[in-house]
Structure formats: structure tokens, C-alpha cells
């Protein structure tokens, strides 16, 4: 039988539990999520268990990171299902604050990480990364973990959080985790639930296309040329392309011509669903 997971909803209840583990000499890893837990999230919990003695998972659908016309209200929420899955994966504690706990009346601080947040997803989603940086800074200060795990699925977000932690001297180690995919290559995402059966059939073309870009780049094809071809292929298949980009893997600066090390990143719309994905160059494995 799966053991129940303990749920706390306030910073006041969270801190003494973490302090007790610390006093017992145990290390703590935090896995921030917005719920709608899938195998990608659970892989982060597994990695966290490997890296620390105790795992805290946070579940908070952060209103600050959604634009006015985005899916904040429609975002899938099922705490009972999520908490059972997290317990089964071995998370020790679920921190599930409500919006009033995270942003009490009068809350006015925003965290802005600068240049890294303005490009790629930041260009299409103004203020999104300020919302992410603000809530992640708060979660790290509320939990004070030794380590925090973030997926490479949100590659730009991972780099922004690394920069945030470095710039503000937050004493935590940020660990990136590889992307978990369906058998057909589609990166797992809570938003995949929005896809119609027909869209779901087309969706894997996103990962296939950026994978092909990575193979072409490794074979010496110029970045600009590869990006144009990828965009054309995706549009022909029915995607609305936000961006396909070849970037420096640390700075996200644009790369042109032949490249040795890079990250291929893409964001597309399929019907009403926005999908993102990325792969390294050279490809791993
Ligand atoms: P979210 O609940 O979408 O905010 O995601 C919470 C964490 O899970 C983030 O660090 C994501 O990057 C990570 N994540 C989401 N999807 C995947 C995936 N398919 N593989 C690995 N990590 C993921």
C-alpha cells in the first residue's frame, strides 16, 4: 500500500519540518511543480531522492507567470491524484500553499533576471519569467533546501533560475534533469492534455524536427539554414511556429553558421496548445 504524503499549506508549517530534518543532519531537495503530475515530474523526484535525504515537492499554480489570455483558470488541477503519485514516487512532503499564502494582500515585490528573460519564450510571454523568478525565489527562501531540481524541458527557465541563484547568492545547488518523453518523442507536459486526438498525432513532429536540426548541425549544416528548413517543415504540418532557434547552451545568445556546441529550442502552437521543446548539440547518448 502506498503511504500517504504529508501536506503543508503555510510557510509557518513548512519551516519547522525542514528545520527538524536539518537538525538531524539530513539534506533536503526541493522539486517545484504546478501539479498535473506526470512521469517528467516524477523523474525529478527520483533524482531528488538520489541527491538528498529528504524530498519536498511544491505544488502551486502560480498566477504571476500566466498572461491575461493564457490558461491559468483552465490549468489541470487534481491535488488528490497528484499527492498520491508524489507519495508513490517517494516525496516526503508536499508544500501546497494557496495564492493568499504566497501573495498576501499588499504583496508588491517582483524579481527580474534581466536579458535572459526577454528573448525566446519571454518575447512571446511578457512578464512570464518575472512571475517564475519571483515564485522560485520565494519557494527557495521558504523551504531553504540544499538542492532544487528543475527540468531541462523548460531550458530557458533553468538558465534563468541558475542566474537568479547566482546573482542573489541564494545558498542552494540547482540541478537540471533530462527531458522525459513519450515513446514517439513528444516531451511530457501537463499541457499535452489539451491536444485533440488529431493534434496528438502531429505533435511528435516537433521533437523529430528539432532532433533533425541537431543532427544536421552536427553534420556541419549552418544554423540559419537549418532553422529555416525546420520552420518550413513545422508550418507545412500545421503548427504555428513561435520560434525555432539555435543558441549558445549557457548564454542563449544566437549562433549563426556552423556550430559545435548549441541548444536547439522551439515553441509552437498546435490548435490552442502551446508546446515547447529543446535538444542539445551534439545530441546526448
Ligand atoms: P511544471 O509543473 O510544468 O511547472 O513543471 C515542474 C518541473 O517539471 C519543471 O522543472 C519542469 O521543467 C519539469 N518538467 C516538466 N515536464 C518535464 C519533462 N517532460 N521531463 C522532465 N522534466 C519536466
Boltz pocket constraint, residues with backbone or C-beta under 6 A from the ligand:
constraints:
  - pocket:
      binder: B
      contacts: [[A, 32], [A, 33], [A, 34], [A, 35], [A, 40], [A, 41], [A, 43], [A, 44], [A, 149], [A, 150], [A, 151], [A, 152], [A, 153], [A, 154], [A, 177], [A, 178], [A, 179], [A, 180], [A, 181], [A, 187], [A, 188], [A, 189], [A, 190]]
      max_distance: 6.0
